[in-house]
Amino acid sequence: MKFSQTISGTTYEFDGLVDLMAKATPRRSGDELAGCAAQSDAERAAAAWQLADLPLTTFLDEQVVPYESDEVTRLIIDSHDREAFRVISHLTVGGLRDWFLETAARDDSAARIASVARGLTPEMVAATSKIMRNQDLILVASAATVTAAFRTTIGLPGTIATRLQPNHPTDDPRGIAAATLDGLLMGCGDAVIGINPATDSPHATSDLLHLLDDIRQRFAIPMQSCVLSHVTTTVDLIEQGAPVDLVFQSIAGTEGANRSFGVDIALLREANEAGRSLRRGTVGNNVMYLETGQGSALSADAHVGIGGKPVDQQTLETRAYAVARDIEPLLINTVVGFIGPEYLYDGKQIIRAGLEDHFCGKILGLPMGVDVCYTNHAEADQDDMDTLLTLLGVAGAAFVIAVPGADDVMLGYQSLSFHDALYVRQALSLRPAPEFETWLAGLGMADDDGRILPVDLAGSPLRSLTAAR
C-alpha cells in the first residue's frame, strides 16, 4: 500500500507502512544512519498528517516485519486481543491520540487505558506516539497505572522507585558494598539492587548474588537483587541453588536482534518459569528484569522490515515491549541514551526518546522505567538528564536508575545519582515503594512523608555494611 500527502502544493509519496512510519518519526540520528528518516521537516509533517488518518485496522492487515520470518511479529499478531480492540477498532491513529487525551481527563482513566492495552499492538502505540507532543506523552502516561511486585510493589501512583546500581570495574565486594551503603542511605534500591558484572563468569555472578543476598538478610531489607548476567548463566545458577531473585536479559524488537543477544521467546519463557519456581517473592512473583533501548536492532543489523526497507528505531523499540509483556516482568527499562549519539544525537533527542519509550511501554501494560543516561561523546549533559528525570516523574515512571555520583565507572556512561532520586521525590511529592519506605522509617531514615532524613552512620545498623564481605 502506497500513501501520499500534499502540503502547500508539494506531494510527498510514502512507499508502504514501513516508510510512512519512519518518515513520520521525530528526527533522530539513528534513523538518518539507517537511511529511513524524512529528508525535511516538511516531509516529516506530511508523513505525520497521513499517519494520523490511518485506520488502526491497517496494523492488523499489514505488518512492518514479516510474520513468516519473525517470531516477534507472530507473537504480536497471535496474542492480539480482538475483544479488547473492539472498543477502539473504529479509530484512526489520530483518533486514538484523541481517545487517550480524553481518557486522561476521566476519573477512571487508569482502568479504561488498561482495558484496551491487550487490544493494542506495539505498532499502533508507536504510530500514535509519533504524532503526540511531549506534553501529550506525559499526560497520557501519567493517567495510566501498571504495577508489579516481588518483595516491593513497583508502579503505584505517587511513587517512583530506584534501581541502585553499585557497579565496580573489578567486581570488588568492598567497593560494591560501599556503593550499596551510599545508595541505601539516600533511600535508593526499592526497585532492585542490580549489578552489571565485569565478566559473565558463573562463579563471579554467584559470588555477587550471595553478597547481595547476605546484605538483604543481614539488614532485613525488603528488596530484590539482580546480577545482570546473560539469562542462561542465571538459569544455570538457579539449578545450582544460587540465591536468585530476578532473572535479567536485554531484549529487542525483532527475532534477529534477540538472536544477537543469544535469546528467543522460548528461552525467555523458560527463564521466567525457572525464576518463579523459586517463589522467593513476598508480595508478588514477577521475577524478570528486562532492558531495551532504541537502536539495538540497527546495531545488530536486524532492523529490516517488509520489502527490505529499514524500520525506524522507535517502532522496533516498541515491538520489544510485546516480548516483555508476554513474560510479565517486575522491571523493564529503556536505557535511553546508552548506545550513543549515532542513534540519539543530543539531549533533545534523548529526552524525546525517553518520553516515547515510557509512554509506549506503559500504555502496553508494562511497569516502565528509564535509565536516564548519555554517553560522554553525545551532545548532552546533566542538565538534560535533570529535565528528562523531572518529566518522567510527572509522567509516572515506575523507576529510574541511580549510580554513585551519576557516573558509572564500570560501564563508562553518565546516569543519575542517588541525590537526583531525592530531588525528584521531594520536588514532585513522590515516595519510595511502600514496603521499602516502611523499612526506611523503621530505621529512622525516613519521616512520615517518605522523605529521607540525615543519618548518623556511627549509630546506624548499616554501619557494618562495607564489612559484608
PyMOL commands that set and color helices and strands:
alter all, ss='L'
color gray80, all
select helices_A, chain A and resi 17-24+29-34+41-52+58-61+71-78+82-86+93-104+109-119+122-130+134-143+173-185+202-218+231-239+255-260+265-277+296-299+306-308+313-327+347-363+382-395+404-406+418-427+434-442+457-459+461-467
alter helices_A, ss='H'
color red, helices_A
select strands_A, chain A and resi 3-7+10-14+148-149+153-154+161-164+192-195+225-227+247-250+288-292+331-335+368-371+399-402+407-408+413-414
alter strands_A, ss='S'
color yellow, strands_A
deselect
rebuild
show_as cartoon
